[in-house]
Amino acid sequence: MEINVKIKPNMRIQAFYLFFIIVSMQIGVGILGVPRLVFSEAKQDSWISILVAAAYVIIVLLAMLLILKQYDNADIHGIHRDIFGKWLGKIFSTVYILYFAIAFYSVLLTYIEVVKVFVFPDVSNFVMGLLLISLTIYGVLGGLRVIIGVSFVFGVLANWILFLLIHPALQIDFNHYLPLFQAPFVDLLKGARATSYTFMGFEILFLVYPFIQNKNKVRISSLLAVTWSSLLVLSATMLAIGFFSAEQLERREWAVLVLFKTQSFPFVERFDYIVVAELMMVVVPSLLFLMWGLTYSMKRVYKVKQKLTLYVAAIIFLIGTFFFEKHFETQRVINFAEQFGFWFIYVYPFVLLPLVLLKKRLKKRKGAGSS
Amino acid sequence: MRKRMKRSSKNVFPLKIDELEQLMKSEFDKSPDLSFSKYEHQNKKIAVFFIPYQVQPDRVENLLLTPLLESKEEWSNTAILNKIPLNSGKEYQQMDEILPGLIAGKVMIYIEDEAAVVSYDFLNKEKRSLEGAETESVVIGPKIAFTESLVTNLNVIRWNIRTPDLAIEEITIGKRAPREVRLIYLKSLANDTDVDTMRQRLNELDVDNVEDSNVLMQYIEDDSASIFPQFHTTELPDRTSYAILKGKIAVLMENSPSALIAPSTFFSFFESTEDLYMRWNSGSPLRFIRFMSMFISVVLTPMYVAAVTFHYEIIPTQLLISIGQSRAGVPFPPVFEALFLELMIELLREAGARLPTKVGQTIGIVGGVVVGTAAVQAGITSNILIIFITISALASFTAPSYQMGTSIRLLRFPMIVLAGILGLIGIMFGLCMLIIHLLKMTSLGRPYLSPIYPIRFEDLNKALYRLPQNFQYKRFISLSLKDSIRFSKRNAKEKKDIDE
């Protein structure tokens, strides 16, 4: 396995799309439930928590970019190979692959759960799983260009649902935000920790970085993406806190979805149904990228054909949907994904960064000594 | 067969006139159409042979036979070619050149003991005259349509694009029954890779015959499994030359009244030349209406089915009451009701397309008005659904390309079934599948959904809407043409201050 990836010229993508890649990975079903999670820790000071979390995400992102900059055109698997050697590197990469699998599974189950709660209480997991997984297979078979296209087109198309939030936004009670600065520092951090599942997804940068043509635009594009998703999460949380009273909010698992119920037109009511359907457009790009990450990583690390991984993983996930029918089971998967992702996405780059810098310095010294 | 081919590729000349007659008779043994006449002139035997209905008899008489027989001098091949200076004079030596030549309306002259046959082209091809477009009718702008004659069509195109820059390449397609195909593009504009791809696809086509350019399209398109057409076929010369001038490639085929335009994008199928002739601020909304109606046509009936079957909560109470009253007597689930009505509309359309125009109109009235009213009164369908079905059928007919309109109309059926099974989730699944499919498609190797993905902001003003002409100083960037500037931006109007 080479450390640096050679990309065919027709597979290169513009950094412009990185914005949509990262936003579509970050904004998924997580945003629907995040207000309650943050609120139960930080109460009306949730906005501080989210700002703290966003700042932390940006720091992690900058660290990731710094790591990637040390190489010509490497992805995370190449870096693992370079830093940890053949076998240890493979183990770390395998953990990454496992992360993609678990994240895929948690997104899949969460969307099925939302559909069950809001639209079809009796729909079987298998049918919904079949729909989503067949979309995933069909999309991933198109390759990275198509997946990025999906994230871009769906990312633009799904934005109309934001306009439906204008109506609830006009009915906010500003007293819900007061008094300011009440939460102790620990609670604020706990609140920030609660957003970790929602903000996950920017780690895809570690994989798509070699594909990007204009590397000088990567930083601005990814920073804008993270800022935009942070803004969305922040406004969703603020809306939910302003609209619902404290005990209402704590009892509503998907508070943001409930907000859509208030909007109505002479010909359509109950927009939550439509929004849940529209959410498929938000969820599918995440699923596609996670599945692509899984198959591409398998190809990079173990030289398995992507098609083989795709079909096998799809069948396993489809069978897997049978075993997590209940709410608490789904919740367990999400919690596990969150735990796993937290250490892997938010902490691990800071372990990798000094190692990469050290290795580079050693190499430089060696090069200087030999010449 | 193989034996005969071998023999005819051999040079049989020189030979006696009687031997030639025997040979020709044996070649044409199953079709007694060959006219083989022998003359004696200045002690030399001359044979003239041709297929009478493939040539223009009076021209043959006046231009060829009269000078041939009335002359006093002795004829030889060179003498004939010199004395009868029609530009199509040629010498042939091989049988497999002579036989297709006879079929293509050539008159052959053989002088005994010469080494070759002299031929002149007198092709008489029956054709209809240029008429107005039938399937792609336009309100303003040129109205003539292509005919079945390639020469006429080329004439029209040449007259539209009067520049030597226009390349018209000749390619022959089909093994058993060959047809001429022309590849037309602007040398200084069209992308070389695209032209090469197209030429290669046409040259490598290994089929025994191709019926029409619509069939040709199916042979050479990128993804034959897709429901969407990947090349545009049009019967408007106007539209074809517009596409050529934009840097695209056109393919014309003998005996086919439609041209093929490549590469095409999804959005170009909703583009009518009328948009250009209208002013930009009335052309853009018209195009927008077409996009809207495409969406409506795919989604409206499925939405109704989904709402009435599963999610009646999304219908406001006032509306729900009227829908409920209208549906009260209907014994079928909404899916069947919708499928039944959609099928009826398709029947009407199909019957209307097959029948003569006058009868077709009657059928439309009988089918639409009488059966529709009767179906509602009999309690089989609801009024409101009929309204939705009619709107979506109308919407599907707004697509300027008939092929695209048909694809969209057919897409409704799986969407209705999906809506009937899984409601809004099913519709969304269908839409997602559709968009992913469109993203995967290519036309001549170029993305089908361009310029949306990959996004080219400069192209949006031509593909999705139109701006005034002085904003359109660039050609489509996504086509990567040799010259993408239409005119200098400086020539566009300068800004002025208020006039005092």
Interface residues (C-beta under 8 A of the other chain):
Chain A: Q14 F16 V115 V119 F120 V123 V127 M128 L131 L135 Y138 G139 L141 G142 V146 G149 V150 F152 V153 F154 L157 S264 F265 P266 F267 V268 E269 R270 F271 Y273 I274 V276 A277 E278 M280 M281 V284
Chain B: F310 H311 E313 I314 I315 P316 Q318 L319 L422 G423 L424 I425 I427 M428 F429 L431 C432 M433 I435 I436 H437 L439 K440 P447 L449 I452 Y453 P454 I455
